[in-house]
Amino acid sequence: MQTIYHDLIINVTKEKVFEAISTPKGLNNWWTLRSKGTAGLDEKYNLYFGEEYDWFATISKFKENEVIEFSMTEAMEEWLPTRFGFILKEENSHRTYVQFYHADWKEATQEFRIASYCWANLLRELKQYLEKGIITPFEERN
């Protein structure tokens, strides 16, 4: 199995980071076109990117303001049965170390490599959103 890893520092509290990665409003500001769900263990999320990318995931790990993991249940074939998550560590009151992973890829296919590149860009979008209030329109995100 293959795993994508990205680590970054975001200069806001871990509570603000957690809100952006665990709530529909937060996710919509840097990743999804539209999402629905409630943050909590075993809760279902709809991750909507357009008609042909209407995906679903279940939260498989959850510790408020520290860890969230989404296990894909409906998505394109190569994304099944992958899971992705965030581990947050507070460096100080306004600096959060974010460890991101996207695990359980069957092999390092072209889609795996594209996803790794896209996650890097999207995590940059997350950082800009939280630190500077910049929300890139969905159509301009990678």
BARO-36243 format. One record per residue (C-alpha): chain; x, y, z. Coordinates in nm, 2 decimals, m for minus. Layout:
A	X	Y	Z
...
//
This chain:
A	0.00	0.00	0.00
A	0.11	0.35	m0.08
A	0.07	0.67	0.14
A	0.09	1.04	0.06
A	0.25	1.25	0.33
A	0.26	1.63	0.37
A	0.36	1.83	0.67
A	0.32	2.21	0.72
A	0.30	2.49	0.97
A	m0.01	2.71	0.99
A	0.02	3.02	1.19
A	m0.31	3.00	1.37
A	m0.45	2.81	1.67
A	m0.51	2.44	1.63
A	m0.88	2.50	1.70
A	m0.90	2.72	1.39
A	m0.72	2.46	1.18
A	m0.95	2.19	1.32
A	m1.26	2.39	1.23
A	m1.13	2.43	0.87
A	m1.06	2.06	0.82
A	m1.37	1.92	1.00
A	m1.67	2.14	0.92
A	m1.86	2.18	0.59
A	m1.80	2.55	0.60
A	m1.43	2.51	0.66
A	m1.39	2.24	0.39
A	m1.58	2.44	0.14
A	m1.34	2.74	0.18
A	m1.04	2.55	0.06
A	m1.13	2.20	m0.08
A	m1.48	2.10	m0.17
A	m1.74	2.28	m0.38
A	m2.00	2.17	m0.12
A	m1.98	1.93	0.17
A	m2.23	1.81	0.43
A	m2.16	1.63	0.76
A	m2.11	1.66	1.13
A	m1.77	1.62	1.28
A	m1.76	1.31	1.50
A	m1.66	0.95	1.51
A	m1.85	0.73	1.26
A	m2.03	1.03	1.11
A	m2.09	1.04	0.73
A	m1.97	1.32	0.51
A	m2.07	1.41	0.16
A	m1.78	1.56	m0.03
A	m1.92	1.72	m0.35
A	m1.69	1.84	m0.63
A	m1.95	1.83	m0.91
A	m2.19	1.58	m1.05
A	m1.93	1.32	m1.15
A	m1.74	1.36	m0.82
A	m2.02	1.33	m0.56
A	m1.82	1.14	m0.30
A	m1.88	1.01	0.05
A	m1.66	0.93	0.35
A	m1.70	0.82	0.71
A	m1.50	0.97	1.00
A	m1.28	0.68	1.12
A	m1.07	0.87	1.37
A	m1.17	1.17	1.57
A	m1.03	1.36	1.87
A	m1.15	1.72	1.87
A	m0.88	1.98	1.79
A	m0.62	1.70	1.75
A	m0.71	1.43	1.49
A	m0.96	1.36	1.21
A	m0.95	1.09	0.96
A	m1.19	1.03	0.67
A	m1.23	0.68	0.52
A	m1.36	0.70	0.16
A	m1.68	0.49	0.10
A	m1.79	0.63	m0.24
A	m1.55	0.78	m0.48
A	m1.36	0.70	m0.80
A	m1.22	0.35	m0.80
A	m0.86	0.43	m0.72
A	m0.97	0.63	m0.41
A	m1.14	0.32	m0.26
A	m1.07	0.22	0.01
A	m0.83	0.50	0.09
A	m0.84	0.72	0.40
A	m0.69	1.06	0.47
A	m0.64	1.25	0.78
A	m0.48	1.53	0.98
A	m0.29	1.52	1.30
A	m0.25	1.86	1.47
A	0.02	1.96	1.72
A	0.02	2.30	1.88
A	0.37	2.46	1.87
A	0.25	2.77	2.06
A	m0.08	2.95	2.10
A	m0.08	3.07	1.74
A	0.12	2.81	1.55
A	0.00	2.46	1.45
A	0.21	2.18	1.31
A	m0.01	1.98	1.06
A	0.07	1.63	0.96
A	m0.14	1.52	0.66
A	m0.16	1.17	0.52
A	m0.36	0.99	0.25
A	m0.31	0.62	0.30
A	m0.41	0.28	0.16
A	m0.36	0.34	m0.21
A	m0.32	0.01	m0.38
A	m0.02	0.12	m0.58
A	0.16	0.44	m0.70
A	m0.05	0.50	m1.01
A	m0.09	0.81	m1.21
A	m0.40	0.90	m1.00
A	m0.19	0.86	m0.68
A	0.08	1.10	m0.81
A	m0.19	1.35	m0.92
A	m0.36	1.33	m0.58
A	m0.02	1.40	m0.41
A	0.03	1.71	m0.62
A	m0.33	1.83	m0.57
A	m0.31	1.77	m0.19
A	0.01	1.98	m0.17
A	m0.17	2.27	m0.36
A	m0.48	2.23	m0.15
A	m0.29	2.24	0.17
A	m0.14	2.56	0.05
A	m0.49	2.69	0.00
A	m0.58	2.58	0.35
A	m0.28	2.78	0.49
A	m0.37	3.09	0.29
A	m0.73	3.07	0.39
A	m0.64	3.04	0.76
A	m0.35	3.29	0.78
A	m0.47	3.55	0.53
A	m0.84	3.50	0.48
A	m0.79	3.42	0.11
A	m1.06	3.19	m0.04
A	m0.97	3.08	m0.39
A	m1.29	3.02	m0.60
A	m1.35	2.64	m0.64
A	m1.30	2.65	m1.01
A	m0.95	2.78	m0.97
A	m0.83	2.52	m0.71
A	m0.62	2.22	m0.82
//
